[in-house]
């Protein structure tokens, strides 16, 4: 398999694992990582901040985002609605 194809890019199916916590060192809002799949860059208004943080990443790389509840829509943009069932309401 060509390793050039194993990176996050436009219109690729992407699978991520979310770990959620009250701080970077305390993933206490989700007992286990939560899987989420989406098509990268498919939003009508362009890519959101969350997608920007993933762009070019390869499998196994991690991204840390600190997102407070009032900013969920700003960070996740068009993905916010589909994430509402897995993101904590705290």
JOTA-V508064 format. One record per residue. N is the residue number from 0. PHI is phi in degrees with one decimal (none if undefined). PSI is psi in whole degrees, -180 to 180 (NA if undefined). Layout:
BEGIN
n=N phi=PHI psi=PSI
n=N phi=PHI psi=PSI
END
This chain:
BEGIN
n=0 phi=none psi=140
n=1 phi=-76.5 psi=120
n=2 phi=-68.3 psi=-19
n=3 phi=-63.6 psi=-23
n=4 phi=-85.8 psi=-9
n=5 phi=-95.8 psi=61
n=6 phi=-148.0 psi=158
n=7 phi=-72.6 psi=128
n=8 phi=-154.3 psi=171
n=9 phi=-57.6 psi=136
n=10 phi=62.2 psi=23
n=11 phi=-95.7 psi=147
n=12 phi=-74.7 psi=126
n=13 phi=-119.1 psi=137
n=14 phi=-118.4 psi=129
n=15 phi=-129.4 psi=160
n=16 phi=-116.3 psi=125
n=17 phi=-95.0 psi=134
n=18 phi=-120.3 psi=131
n=19 phi=-124.4 psi=137
n=20 phi=-155.4 psi=175
n=21 phi=-82.7 psi=-11
n=22 phi=-157.7 psi=169
n=23 phi=-60.0 psi=-31
n=24 phi=-96.8 psi=2
n=25 phi=-135.7 psi=89
n=26 phi=-84.7 psi=70
n=27 phi=-103.5 psi=5
n=28 phi=-98.7 psi=-8
n=29 phi=-140.6 psi=123
n=30 phi=-63.8 psi=-31
n=31 phi=-137.4 psi=158
n=32 phi=-58.4 psi=146
n=33 phi=-112.0 psi=125
n=34 phi=-80.0 psi=145
n=35 phi=-148.4 psi=135
n=36 phi=-123.4 psi=143
n=37 phi=-159.2 psi=168
n=38 phi=-96.0 psi=120
n=39 phi=-68.2 psi=131
n=40 phi=75.3 psi=21
n=41 phi=-91.4 psi=-1
n=42 phi=-72.4 psi=143
n=43 phi=-64.0 psi=-27
n=44 phi=-101.6 psi=21
n=45 phi=90.6 psi=-172
n=46 phi=-84.3 psi=146
n=47 phi=-89.3 psi=173
n=48 phi=-57.6 psi=-39
n=49 phi=-60.0 psi=-47
n=50 phi=-63.9 psi=-39
n=51 phi=-58.0 psi=-37
n=52 phi=-70.1 psi=-21
n=53 phi=-93.7 psi=-20
n=54 phi=-53.9 psi=129
n=55 phi=82.3 psi=-8
n=56 phi=-67.6 psi=155
n=57 phi=-113.4 psi=161
n=58 phi=-52.5 psi=135
n=59 phi=97.2 psi=-18
n=60 phi=-75.9 psi=148
n=61 phi=-110.1 psi=152
n=62 phi=-131.4 psi=134
n=63 phi=-109.4 psi=125
n=64 phi=-124.6 psi=130
n=65 phi=-101.9 psi=111
n=66 phi=-127.5 psi=120
n=67 phi=-86.1 psi=150
n=68 phi=-47.7 psi=-45
n=69 phi=-63.8 psi=-17
n=70 phi=-102.6 psi=6
n=71 phi=-57.7 psi=-46
n=72 phi=-64.3 psi=-37
n=73 phi=-65.3 psi=-41
n=74 phi=-78.9 psi=-44
n=75 phi=-97.3 psi=-9
n=76 phi=46.9 psi=-126
n=77 phi=-63.8 psi=-15
n=78 phi=-85.6 psi=-13
n=79 phi=-53.7 psi=-44
n=80 phi=-62.5 psi=-43
n=81 phi=-74.9 psi=-17
n=82 phi=-90.9 psi=-9
n=83 phi=-57.5 psi=-29
n=84 phi=-81.0 psi=-17
n=85 phi=-107.9 psi=-20
n=86 phi=-82.2 psi=140
n=87 phi=-69.2 psi=153
n=88 phi=-97.6 psi=36
n=89 phi=-111.6 psi=NA
END
